[in-house]
Amino acid sequence: MKTRERQSASLSEISWAGRTMQVKNEQVRTLLVNIEHNAAQLAETTSDEHKLSLYESMMKALVEAQLILRDEYKDDAVSFSHAVCLYSEFGIW
């Protein structure tokens, strides 16, 4: 199993503002791990081109995660609202 796949498998919940939410969707877990990885790389790079590329990758991942969650919670407005609050820790909203 690749490192990011292992990290994704271990990312089962996130906490924010005293609340914890299960991250059940494997695609969202993988996207969150990729975002964290890119954020760590961003802190280490000095190249403006590389920074731009990392920001673009992170934004694409955030949009993709948002679309996945929107579709997942489209019939449950309360759960979707809760997900928006919790996932905002990762910049998805």
DACOR-V187614 format. One record per pair of residues at least 6 apart in sequence whose ideal C-beta (glycine too) atoms are under 8 Angstrom apart, sorted by the first residue. I is the first residue (numbers start at 1). J is the second residue. If there is no record, write none. Layout:
# DACOR-V187614
I_J + I_J
This chain:
# DACOR-V187614
1_9 + 4_30 + 4_33 + 4_34 + 4_37 + 5_30 + 7_33 + 8_26 + 8_29 + 8_30 + 8_32 + 8_33 + 9_29 + 11_23 + 11_29 + 11_32 + 11_33 + 12_22 + 12_23 + 12_29 + 13_20 + 13_21 + 13_22 + 13_23 + 14_20 + 14_21 + 14_23 + 14_32 + 14_86 + 14_87 + 14_89 + 14_90 + 15_21 + 15_86 + 15_89 + 16_85 + 16_86 + 16_88 + 16_89 + 17_85 + 19_82 + 19_85 + 19_86 + 20_86 + 21_82 + 21_83 + 21_86 + 21_87 + 23_29 + 23_32 + 25_68 + 25_69 + 25_72 + 27_64 + 27_65 + 27_68 + 28_65 + 28_68 + 28_69 + 31_61 + 31_62 + 31_64 + 31_65 + 31_68 + 32_65 + 32_90 + 34_57 + 34_61 + 35_58 + 35_61 + 35_62 + 35_90 + 35_91 + 36_90 + 38_54 + 38_57 + 38_58 + 38_61 + 39_54 + 39_58 + 41_50 + 41_54 + 42_51 + 42_54 + 42_55 + 42_58 + 45_51 + 45_54 + 58_91 + 62_90 + 62_91 + 62_92 + 65_87 + 65_90 + 65_92 + 66_92 + 66_93 + 69_80 + 69_83 + 69_84 + 69_87 + 69_92 + 70_80 + 73_79 + 73_80 + 73_83 + 74_80 + 84_92 + 84_93 + 87_93
